Amino acid sequence: MARSKAPRPAPPVGEPLSPLIHGRVRLMLLSRLVAVPAAHAFTDLRAALRVTDGVLSVNLTKLEQAGLVRVEKTFEGRRPRTLVRITEAGVAQYRQYVEDLRKIVAGLT
């Protein structure tokens, strides 16, 4: 009995997906920041992503060092407040990541 051969997807062109963005928490974080580009409080991001302070902090540090986000520490009265914003470079790299993903995943719109 002959087996039908399914068409193979085309290999991705150029570089593979960015490992900086491809991490689960960093991808969720950037997706949220791109969707709503206003400043987000650290505590709101932690709750929305359902991660610990440490996990969020480590991932924000990686993104900040790469220039994808900007972290601002301020005070509201005596209480510290950490705000996170996506940078223009962050938006550009996120959009490139999504475009690269579309080339890999057939039918992704």
C-alpha positions in Angstrom: 0.0 0.0 0.0 1.5 3.3 -1.1 1.8 6.1 1.5 0.7 9.5 0.4 3.4 12.1 0.9 2.2 15.3 2.6 4.0 18.4 1.3 6.8 19.5 3.5 6.8 23.1 4.8 9.4 25.4 3.3 12.4 25.9 5.6 12.5 29.3 7.2 14.4 31.9 5.4 17.1 33.8 7.3 17.7 33.5 11.0 15.6 31.3 13.3 13.2 32.8 15.8 14.8 35.2 18.2 15.7 33.3 21.4 15.4 36.5 23.3 11.7 36.8 22.5 10.9 33.1 22.1 11.0 32.5 25.8 7.4 31.9 27.1 7.4 34.7 29.7 9.2 37.2 27.4 6.8 36.5 24.5 3.7 36.9 26.8 5.2 40.1 28.3 6.0 41.7 24.9 2.7 40.7 23.5 0.9 42.5 26.3 3.2 45.6 26.0 2.6 45.8 22.2 -1.1 45.4 22.6 -1.3 48.2 25.1 1.7 50.4 24.6 1.1 52.5 27.8 3.3 52.1 30.9 2.4 49.0 32.9 2.9 48.6 36.6 5.2 45.7 37.5 2.5 44.4 39.9 -0.1 44.4 37.1 2.2 42.6 34.7 3.0 40.0 37.4 -0.7 39.4 38.1 -1.7 39.3 34.4 1.1 36.9 33.4 0.7 34.8 36.6 4.4 34.7 37.4 6.5 35.4 40.5 8.3 38.6 41.2 11.6 36.8 40.5 10.6 35.3 37.2 9.2 38.7 36.0 12.3 40.6 37.2 14.7 38.2 35.5 12.9 38.4 32.2 12.5 42.2 32.3 16.2 42.5 33.0 17.0 40.5 29.8 14.6 42.6 27.7 15.9 45.8 29.2 19.5 44.9 28.6 18.6 44.3 25.0 16.8 47.6 24.7 13.3 46.1 24.1 11.8 47.6 27.2 12.4 50.5 29.5 11.9 50.1 33.3 11.3 53.2 35.3 11.4 53.2 39.1 9.5 56.0 40.9 7.8 56.6 44.2 4.2 57.2 44.9 4.4 58.9 48.3 6.7 56.5 50.1 5.8 53.4 48.1 8.1 52.3 45.3 6.5 51.9 41.9 8.0 50.2 38.9 6.7 51.0 35.4 7.5 49.1 32.2 7.2 50.4 28.7 8.1 48.9 25.4 10.6 50.7 23.3 10.4 51.4 19.5 13.2 48.8 19.1 11.0 46.4 21.1 8.0 46.9 18.9 10.2 46.5 15.8 11.8 43.3 17.0 8.4 41.9 18.2 6.9 42.5 14.8 9.9 40.9 13.1 9.5 37.9 15.4 5.8 37.5 14.5 6.7 37.8 10.8 9.4 35.1 11.1 6.8 32.9 12.9 4.4 33.4 10.0 7.0 32.1 7.6 7.5 29.0 9.7 3.9 28.2 10.7 1.8 27.5 7.6 -1.6 29.2 7.5 -0.8 31.6 10.4 -2.4 35.0 9.6 
